[in-house]
Amino acid sequence: MKNAETMTRVSKPVWRWKRQWGNRTLSELAAENCVHPSIILLWKPDLPDAAAKIFERGGTTALAVDEYTVLSLHAKIGELAISNEFLSRKIKPWIGR
């Protein structure tokens, strides 16, 4: 039974992909999606495994972001906001607002 379950999990995403893209050529797919044809050739063999994993976990993963990165990004946002405010006050006499 496990083999049938695995086949269903793997074949559903592939079937959906084939249904969506149909019988288009590689060049048509590449032009439509703004990617190089070699990228599609690289992705296609990985599709069954990757798509099965995405549908298995529901398409969401928790991103691992450490607290230091968040704090440093907040500090940079504050720094940029202050300099933006300062520059907007300095430029007002020149632009007449």
Sequence and secondary structure as in RCSB ss.txt:
>XXXX:A:sequence
MKNAETMTRVSKPVWRWKRQWGNRTLSELAAENCVHPSIILLWKPDLPDAAAKIFERGGTTALAVDEYTVLSLHA
KIGELAISNEFLSRKIKPWIGR
>XXXX:A:secstr
 HHHHHHHHHHHHHHHHHHHHTT  HHHHHHHHTS HHHHHHHGGGHHHHHHHHHHHTT       HHHHHHHHH
HHHHHHHHHHHHHHHHHHHHT 
